Amino acid sequence: MPICVECGAPVTNLYTEYSKGNIHLTHCEKCKKFADKYIEHDFVIIFIDMLLHKPQVYRHLLFNRLEYRDYGVAKCIEAWNIVNTF
């Protein structure tokens, strides 16, 4: 289940897709901010926020990335460890 990158509360979905390329970001019920603003950001912005050590970007990468969402955090950490060993 995806989480809000601002407060960590679980959300039902991160966005609603109305048509191809037309999405509406979901607001978190707890903090009233966008649940995951990084969905619309380019990788460059995500990388800059990683360099600035913003916890929101790490929550996005660990919990809300589409490739990893079904596997959970354990698989993400395992993949991260594999990448960092080389």
C-alpha positions in Angstrom: 0.0 0.0 0.0 1.4 3.4 -0.9 2.1 6.0 1.8 2.1 9.8 2.1 5.6 11.0 1.7 5.0 14.0 4.0 3.6 12.3 7.1 3.9 8.5 6.4 0.2 7.8 6.6 -1.1 5.1 4.3 -3.2 6.3 1.3 -5.4 4.3 -1.0 -3.8 5.5 -4.2 -1.3 8.2 -5.2 -3.2 9.6 -8.2 -6.3 9.3 -10.3 -5.7 8.9 -14.1 -8.5 10.5 -16.1 -6.9 9.9 -19.5 -3.5 9.2 -20.9 -1.2 11.8 -19.4 -4.0 13.5 -17.4 -3.6 12.7 -13.7 -4.8 14.2 -10.5 -2.6 13.8 -7.4 -4.3 12.5 -4.3 -4.3 14.6 -1.1 -3.5 12.9 2.2 -6.4 12.8 4.6 -4.1 13.2 7.6 -1.8 16.2 6.6 -3.9 17.6 3.6 -0.8 17.7 1.4 -0.2 15.8 -1.8 0.4 12.2 -1.0 3.4 11.9 -3.3 4.5 15.0 -5.2 7.5 13.1 -6.7 5.3 11.3 -9.2 5.3 14.3 -11.4 9.0 15.3 -10.8 11.8 14.4 -13.1 14.7 12.3 -12.0 17.0 15.3 -11.7 14.7 16.9 -9.1 14.5 13.6 -7.2 18.3 13.3 -7.3 18.8 16.8 -6.0 16.4 16.1 -3.1 18.4 12.9 -2.4 21.6 15.0 -2.2 19.8 17.4 0.2 18.7 14.3 2.3 15.0 15.1 2.2 13.1 12.2 3.9 10.2 12.6 1.5 12.2 11.6 -1.5 13.4 8.4 0.3 9.8 7.5 1.3 8.9 7.9 -2.4 11.7 5.7 -3.5 11.2 3.0 -0.9 7.4 2.8 -0.7 5.8 4.4 -3.7 7.9 3.5 -6.7 5.7 1.3 -9.0 8.4 -1.4 -9.5 8.8 -1.9 -5.8 5.3 -1.1 -4.4 4.2 -4.8 -4.5 7.3 -6.1 -2.9 7.6 -3.8 0.0 10.6 -2.3 1.8 12.5 -5.5 2.3 13.1 -6.1 -1.4 14.0 -2.4 -1.9 16.7 -2.7 0.8 17.9 -5.9 -0.6 18.3 -4.4 -4.0 20.0 -1.3 -2.5 22.5 -3.6 -0.7 23.2 -5.5 -3.9 23.9 -2.3 -5.8 26.1 -0.8 -3.1 28.3 -3.9 -2.8 29.9 -3.3 -6.2 
